[in-house]
């Protein structure tokens, strides 16, 4: 019910009980703060993930193909781009839709696929190094 002074009584919540307007606004602010804190944690987690990728791919100005169509670009100025079919996350731009798409891929195994890819590349490099060493030794 409305009066010239505002809402009288209160608002009904999902359970059907009446909630005072001030309580409803306080609850909305609290939920918004929790939501903002969650997004900040996700952004921080992505930054940590990228630091790990930079450790795995230390050369700057480099492009690295990752599973699920992702590309990791480590630029010489320290900026980065992590892009895929549904997401493009950079060191300065991380919007919610793209973060959700990236998080969905992480949840569906992207991280494990990246680890498998790195393991396979390390094994390949190890075998290649051994073969080259053996070749050089046999030519002496």
N, C-alpha and C positions, 0 to 999 in steps of 0.2 A: 504494500500500500504506500502511496506517495502522499506527502503533504508539502506545503510550501517550504518546509524546512528540510526536506530530503526523504529518505526511506524511513518508514516507521516500522518497527518490529524487527526485521532482519531478512536474511536470505536463507533459502533452503539449500542444504548441501546434498551430496550424493546419497546419504543415508536417510534423507527426508527430514532431518532435524533442522531447526532454525538456528542460524548463525548470525551474530551481530555483524554489521557492516565493517566495523573496525577490526574485528577478529578475522573476517574474510580477507580484508586488505592485508593485514599482517601475515596471514597464511600465504597469500599470493606473493608478497615480498620475500618471505622465507623460501618458498619454492623457487622463485627466480634466482635468489642468491645461490641455492644449492645447484641449480641448473648451470649457472655461470661457473661455479667452482668445478663442476664436472667437465665442462668444455675446456677449461683451463688445464685440468689434469690430462685430458686427451691430447691437447696441443703440446704439453710438456713431454708426454710419452712419445709423440711423433718426433719431437726434437731429439730425444734420446735415441730413438731408432735410427734417425739420420746420422747421428754421431757414430753409431756402430757401423753404418754403411760407409761413412767416410774413413773409418779405421780399416774396413775391409778393402776399400778402393781408395787408397791415399793419394793417388795422382790427381792433380787438379786439372781443370778443363777437360774432363773425361766424361764419356757417356757409357753407361752400363745397362745392358738389357737384363731385366729381371723377369721372373715368371708372371703369368697372367697378363702379359702385355705391358708391364710397367717398365719405365725407363728412369734411371737415376742419373742425374746430371750434377756433377760437382764442379762448380765454376772456380776460376782462379782467385776471385775475390772472396771466396768462402761461402758465397750464396749457393743454394742448391735448388733443384727442381726434382720432384718425385711425381711422375705423371703416368697415368694409365688411361684405360678407356673411359672410366667413370670419374676419375679424380685427377686433379692437378694441384699439388701442394708445393708451395715454394717457401723459402726462408722468410718471406714477408707476407705471403697470402695463404691463409688456411681458413677457408669458409666451411660452414657446417655441413652442407650437402656433400662436399668432396671428402671431408673428414669421415663422414658416415660411410661413404662408399669404400674408402680405404680401410676403415675399421671392419667393415663386412668382409673384405678380402682377407684381412689378417685373421679374423674369426674362422674363415673357411679354409685356412691352411697356407696362406701366402708366406708367412714367416718360415714355416717348415720347408716350403718349396725353395725359398731363398737359401736356407741352410744346406739343403740337398744340392742345389746348384753350386754353391761355394765348395762343398766337399768334393763334388765331381771335378770341378775345375782344379782343385788342389791335387787330387789324385792324377789327373791328366798332366799337370805341370811336373809333378814328381816323377812320373814315368818318362816324360820327355827329357827331363834333366838327366836322369839315369842313362837313358839311351845316348844322349849327347856325350856324357862323360865316358861311357864305354867306347863310343866311336873314337873319341879323341885319344883315349888310352891305347886302343888297338892301332892307331896310326903312328904312334911314336916309334 
